[in-house]
Amino acid sequence: MYDENAVRDFAVAIHNAAAAENGFRAAIPPQLSRAEEELMQARADTRAQEEARRKLARIRERHRLDPHRKLADSDLEQALQDWKSLTGRIPPK
């Protein structure tokens, strides 16, 4: 059937696999803790999103205060009414 060396080699392979598995399982909790901490830091780091929101607010405010906007809006409204008089419909804005 099996000679003694083959049985010993098999036993050593099982022992080594069990040791490797134990090492792997021992490393999981610190890795998991590190990964969870990195995730919390990444979620907490919203600097880029906050800067984008501030930039958008500045742009919206600049556009809202633009003196040419009222003229452009009235020109658009007149063009929409002209279109309606020609077609019977107002196109979407």
KEPAKOL-191906 format. One record per residue (C-alpha): y, x, z; residue number from 1; residue in one letter. Coordinates in Angstrom, 3 decimals. Last residue first. Layout:
BEGIN
{atom {Y,X,Z},NUM,'a'}
...
END
This chain:
BEGIN
{atom {74.902,-35.527,-21.647},93,'k'}
{atom {72.759,-38.142,-23.346},92,'p'}
{atom {74.109,-39.641,-26.558},91,'p'}
{atom {76.197,-42.826,-26.283},90,'i'}
{atom {75.031,-45.534,-28.627},89,'r'}
{atom {76.601,-47.956,-31.091},88,'g'}
{atom {76.481,-45.336,-33.827},87,'t'}
{atom {80.086,-44.811,-34.976},86,'l'}
{atom {81.943,-46.303,-32.000},85,'s'}
{atom {79.460,-44.658,-29.659},84,'k'}
{atom {80.074,-41.263,-31.251},83,'w'}
{atom {83.812,-41.665,-30.809},82,'d'}
{atom {83.209,-42.683,-27.175},81,'q'}
{atom {81.080,-39.594,-26.608},80,'l'}
{atom {83.727,-37.399,-28.251},79,'a'}
{atom {86.398,-38.888,-25.991},78,'q'}
{atom {84.259,-38.264,-22.904},77,'e'}
{atom {83.610,-34.701,-24.029},76,'l'}
{atom {87.315,-34.070,-24.570},75,'d'}
{atom {88.016,-35.530,-21.114},74,'s'}
{atom {85.397,-33.246,-19.571},73,'d'}
{atom {86.732,-30.212,-21.448},72,'a'}
{atom {90.270,-30.955,-20.271},71,'l'}
{atom {89.095,-31.388,-16.714},70,'k'}
{atom {87.042,-28.186,-16.986},69,'r'}
{atom {89.885,-26.049,-18.271},68,'h'}
{atom {91.444,-25.799,-14.812},67,'p'}
{atom {88.235,-24.258,-13.411},66,'d'}
{atom {87.966,-25.332,-9.770},65,'l'}
{atom {84.521,-26.916,-10.113},64,'r'}
{atom {83.341,-24.030,-12.300},63,'h'}
{atom {84.412,-21.473,-9.702},62,'r'}
{atom {82.808,-23.544,-6.939},61,'e'}
{atom {79.556,-23.810,-8.869},60,'r'}
{atom {79.573,-20.067,-9.536},59,'i'}
{atom {80.237,-19.230,-5.877},58,'r'}
{atom {77.502,-21.640,-4.729},57,'a'}
{atom {75.045,-20.118,-7.202},56,'l'}
{atom {75.866,-16.627,-5.945},55,'k'}
{atom {75.385,-17.717,-2.330},54,'r'}
{atom {72.037,-19.337,-3.198},53,'r'}
{atom {70.908,-16.199,-5.067},52,'a'}
{atom {71.906,-14.045,-2.087},51,'e'}
{atom {69.922,-16.330,0.213},50,'e'}
{atom {66.880,-16.137,-2.050},49,'q'}
{atom {67.059,-12.336,-2.201},48,'a'}
{atom {67.559,-12.011,1.548},47,'r'}
{atom {64.682,-14.323,2.392},46,'t'}
{atom {62.622,-11.787,4.285},45,'d'}
{atom {60.948,-14.067,6.826},44,'a'}
{atom {58.144,-15.013,4.454},43,'r'}
{atom {57.517,-11.368,3.628},42,'a'}
{atom {57.615,-10.391,7.298},41,'q'}
{atom {55.175,-13.167,8.215},40,'m'}
{atom {52.861,-12.108,5.399},39,'l'}
{atom {53.017,-8.471,6.486},38,'e'}
{atom {52.129,-9.505,10.046},37,'e'}
{atom {49.201,-11.609,8.799},36,'e'}
{atom {47.931,-8.712,6.692},35,'a'}
{atom {48.163,-6.287,9.620},34,'r'}
{atom {46.335,-8.708,11.929},33,'s'}
{atom {43.648,-9.262,9.298},32,'l'}
{atom {43.208,-5.536,8.798},31,'q'}
{atom {42.980,-5.002,12.570},30,'p'}
{atom {40.418,-7.837,12.881},29,'p'}
{atom {38.329,-6.797,9.820},28,'i'}
{atom {37.660,-3.131,10.660},27,'a'}
{atom {34.908,-3.891,13.180},26,'a'}
{atom {33.143,-6.078,10.613},25,'r'}
{atom {33.078,-3.234,8.088},24,'f'}
{atom {31.825,-0.756,10.643},23,'g'}
{atom {29.087,-3.156,11.714},22,'n'}
{atom {28.128,-3.722,8.088},21,'e'}
{atom {27.963,0.031,7.461},20,'a'}
{atom {25.766,0.477,10.543},19,'a'}
{atom {23.477,-2.352,9.417},18,'a'}
{atom {23.212,-0.842,5.931},17,'a'}
{atom {22.414,2.563,7.428},16,'n'}
{atom {19.664,1.096,9.635},15,'h'}
{atom {18.207,-0.848,6.705},14,'i'}
{atom {18.244,2.278,4.512},13,'a'}
{atom {16.670,4.318,7.339},12,'v'}
{atom {13.887,1.720,7.711},11,'a'}
{atom {13.257,1.775,3.947},10,'f'}
{atom {13.148,5.560,3.909},9,'d'}
{atom {10.721,5.473,6.849},8,'r'}
{atom {8.454,2.971,5.049},7,'v'}
{atom {8.541,5.055,1.857},6,'a'}
{atom {7.735,8.189,3.833},5,'n'}
{atom {4.763,6.532,5.593},4,'e'}
{atom {3.032,5.480,2.404},3,'d'}
{atom {3.048,1.929,1.249},2,'y'}
{atom {0.000,0.000,0.000},1,'m'}
END
